[in-house]
């Protein structure tokens, strides 16, 4: 390995992505590359580690803050593009975030910048994340109310489910609509879905202690 070649360790969970990342970076010729399945200890000597979303976040959280100058820089390559997913990764200490559809030039640029101790955020998600920084986050209770709104619950149903008053529900609805810049309840749900705050796999808030979960039909 030449002294001016940053060491890059690829530990992406997707074998096809691993092969593609290795091929693109090898073609560029400016990096010393190691692969998890061939050189599992390459991580210890890497300047940049390229990982999938879950592995990248787990690794970034494990890195000790007091050795940040010597610790490897973590670059996530993923198809996850919701603002909360990107924010979660960056808040966990990830240094770079790329989408799987990025160009070879952007991949090389990201690795080079991380190798120089800088950060890199995919061009495709930079704007949405920047916009999110200027928005207020929903509180836990506002999120609970939003999830029930998405299931078609009226204020009375939400109040029963969460064990709060109808007036309190209205206050939470007003607050979340303001934060989402929504003009109606259905609009709030649409905006939340677009931002990745809710989705088809979203779980409802847990019922209060001693209460039985209500059948879906009773919540309409």
C-alpha positions as CSV (number, residue, x, y, z in Angstrom):
1,X,0.0,0.0,0.0
2,X,1.4,3.4,-1.0
3,X,1.6,6.0,1.8
4,X,-0.8,8.3,0.0
5,X,-3.5,5.7,-0.5
6,X,-6.3,5.8,2.1
7,X,-7.2,2.4,3.5
8,X,-10.8,1.6,2.8
9,X,-12.6,-1.4,4.4
10,X,-15.9,-2.5,2.8
11,X,-18.2,-4.4,5.2
12,X,-21.6,-3.9,3.5
13,X,-24.2,-6.6,4.3
14,X,-25.3,-6.8,0.7
15,X,-22.9,-9.0,-1.3
16,X,-23.8,-7.4,-4.6
17,X,-23.3,-3.9,-3.2
18,X,-19.9,-5.0,-1.8
19,X,-18.8,-6.3,-5.2
20,X,-20.0,-3.1,-6.9
21,X,-18.4,-0.8,-4.4
22,X,-15.1,-2.7,-4.6
23,X,-15.1,-2.7,-8.4
24,X,-15.8,1.1,-8.6
25,X,-13.2,2.1,-6.1
26,X,-10.6,-0.4,-7.5
27,X,-11.1,1.1,-10.9
28,X,-10.3,4.5,-9.5
29,X,-7.0,3.1,-8.2
30,X,-6.4,5.6,-5.4
31,X,-7.4,3.5,-2.5
32,X,-6.1,0.4,-0.6
33,X,-9.2,-1.8,-0.4
34,X,-10.0,-4.6,2.0
35,X,-13.2,-6.7,2.2
36,X,-14.9,-8.1,5.4
37,X,-15.2,-11.6,4.0
38,X,-11.5,-11.8,2.9
39,X,-9.7,-9.5,5.4
40,X,-12.0,-9.4,8.5
41,X,-9.4,-7.5,10.5
42,X,-9.0,-4.8,7.8
43,X,-11.4,-2.7,9.9
44,X,-8.7,-2.1,12.5
45,X,-6.4,-0.4,10.1
46,X,-8.9,1.4,7.9
47,X,-9.2,5.1,7.5
48,X,-12.7,4.8,5.9
49,X,-15.2,2.0,6.5
50,X,-18.1,1.6,4.0
51,X,-21.1,-0.2,5.5
52,X,-24.8,-0.8,5.2
53,X,-27.2,1.3,7.3
54,X,-27.6,-0.9,10.4
55,X,-23.9,-1.9,10.5
56,X,-22.7,1.6,10.0
57,X,-24.8,3.0,12.8
58,X,-23.8,0.2,15.2
59,X,-20.1,0.8,14.3
60,X,-20.3,4.6,14.6
61,X,-21.9,4.2,18.1
62,X,-19.1,1.9,19.2
63,X,-16.3,4.3,18.2
64,X,-14.8,6.1,21.2
65,X,-15.1,9.9,21.0
66,X,-11.7,10.4,22.7
67,X,-9.9,8.7,19.8
68,X,-11.9,10.4,17.0
69,X,-8.8,11.6,15.3
70,X,-7.5,8.1,14.9
71,X,-10.8,6.2,14.6
72,X,-12.0,5.2,11.1
73,X,-14.6,7.3,9.3
74,X,-17.9,5.5,8.7
75,X,-19.6,5.9,5.3
76,X,-23.1,4.4,4.9
77,X,-24.3,3.4,1.5
78,X,-28.0,2.6,1.5
79,X,-31.4,3.0,-0.2
80,X,-32.9,4.5,2.9
81,X,-33.6,8.2,2.1
82,X,-36.1,9.4,4.6
83,X,-34.9,12.5,6.6
84,X,-35.3,10.8,10.0
85,X,-33.2,7.9,8.8
86,X,-30.5,10.2,7.6
87,X,-30.7,12.3,10.8
88,X,-30.5,9.1,13.0
89,X,-27.4,8.0,11.2
90,X,-25.7,11.4,11.5
91,X,-26.7,11.8,15.1
92,X,-25.2,8.3,15.8
93,X,-21.8,9.6,14.7
94,X,-21.8,8.4,11.0
95,X,-19.5,10.6,8.9
96,X,-20.9,10.0,5.5
97,X,-24.2,9.0,3.9
98,X,-24.7,7.9,0.3
99,X,-27.7,6.5,-1.6
100,X,-27.2,3.3,-3.6
101,X,-28.1,5.1,-6.8
102,X,-25.2,7.5,-6.5
103,X,-22.7,7.9,-9.4
104,X,-19.2,6.4,-9.3
105,X,-17.8,10.0,-9.1
106,X,-19.9,10.8,-6.0
107,X,-18.7,7.6,-4.3
108,X,-15.1,8.4,-4.9
109,X,-15.6,12.0,-3.8
110,X,-17.3,10.8,-0.6
111,X,-14.5,8.4,0.2
112,X,-11.8,11.0,-0.5
113,X,-13.5,13.6,1.7
114,X,-13.9,11.1,4.6
115,X,-10.3,10.0,4.1
116,X,-9.3,13.7,4.6
117,X,-11.2,13.9,7.9
118,X,-14.3,15.6,6.5
119,X,-17.9,14.6,6.3
120,X,-20.1,13.9,3.2
121,X,-23.8,13.9,2.8
122,X,-25.4,12.6,-0.5
123,X,-26.4,15.4,-2.8
124,X,-29.9,13.8,-3.1
125,X,-30.7,14.1,0.6
126,X,-28.8,17.3,1.5
127,X,-31.7,19.6,0.9
128,X,-34.3,17.5,2.8
129,X,-32.1,17.2,5.8
130,X,-31.2,20.9,5.8
131,X,-34.9,21.7,5.7
132,X,-35.5,19.4,8.6
133,X,-33.0,21.3,10.8
134,X,-35.3,24.3,10.7
135,X,-38.4,22.4,11.7
136,X,-39.5,21.5,15.2
137,X,-39.6,17.8,16.1
138,X,-42.9,16.2,17.2
139,X,-43.1,15.3,20.8
140,X,-43.7,11.7,21.8
141,X,-47.4,12.3,22.5
142,X,-47.9,14.2,19.3
143,X,-46.3,11.2,17.5
144,X,-48.8,8.9,19.3
145,X,-51.7,11.1,18.2
146,X,-50.4,11.2,14.6
147,X,-50.2,7.4,14.4
148,X,-53.8,7.1,15.5
149,X,-54.8,9.8,13.1
150,X,-53.2,7.7,10.3
151,X,-55.5,4.8,11.3
152,X,-58.6,7.0,10.8
153,X,-59.3,7.5,14.5
154,X,-61.5,10.5,15.6
155,X,-60.6,12.7,18.6
156,X,-62.8,10.7,21.0
157,X,-61.2,7.4,19.9
158,X,-57.7,8.8,20.3
159,X,-58.6,10.1,23.8
160,X,-59.8,6.7,24.8
161,X,-56.8,4.9,23.4
162,X,-54.3,7.2,25.1
163,X,-56.2,7.8,28.3
164,X,-56.3,11.6,27.8
165,X,-59.0,14.2,27.4
166,X,-60.5,15.2,24.1
167,X,-59.3,18.7,24.7
168,X,-55.8,17.5,25.1
169,X,-56.1,15.5,21.9
170,X,-57.2,18.7,20.0
171,X,-54.2,20.5,21.4
172,X,-51.8,17.8,20.2
173,X,-53.5,17.7,16.8
174,X,-53.1,21.5,16.5
175,X,-49.5,21.3,17.5
176,X,-48.5,18.5,15.1
177,X,-50.4,20.2,12.3
178,X,-48.4,23.4,12.9
179,X,-45.1,21.6,13.0
180,X,-45.9,19.7,9.8
181,X,-47.2,22.8,8.2
182,X,-50.4,20.9,7.3
183,X,-53.8,22.5,6.5
184,X,-55.9,19.5,7.6
185,X,-55.7,16.3,9.5
186,X,-55.5,14.2,6.3
187,X,-52.8,16.6,5.0
188,X,-50.8,16.1,8.2
189,X,-50.8,12.3,7.6
190,X,-49.7,12.7,4.0
191,X,-46.9,15.1,5.0
192,X,-45.8,12.7,7.8
193,X,-45.7,9.8,5.4
194,X,-43.7,11.8,2.9
195,X,-41.2,12.6,5.6
196,X,-41.0,9.0,6.7
197,X,-42.5,9.7,10.1
198,X,-45.1,7.0,9.6
199,X,-45.5,4.2,7.2
200,X,-47.1,0.9,6.5
201,X,-45.0,-0.8,9.1
202,X,-45.5,1.8,11.9
203,X,-46.6,0.4,15.2
204,X,-49.4,1.9,17.2
205,X,-48.6,3.3,20.7
206,X,-49.0,0.7,23.4
207,X,-52.3,0.8,25.3
208,X,-52.3,2.1,28.9
209,X,-51.6,-0.5,31.6
210,X,-54.6,-2.6,32.4
211,X,-56.3,-1.9,29.1
212,X,-56.9,-4.4,26.4
213,X,-55.9,-3.5,22.8
214,X,-58.9,-2.4,20.8
215,X,-59.9,-4.3,17.7
216,X,-59.0,-2.4,14.5
217,X,-62.7,-2.2,13.5
218,X,-63.5,-0.4,16.7
219,X,-60.9,2.3,16.0
220,X,-62.4,3.5,12.8
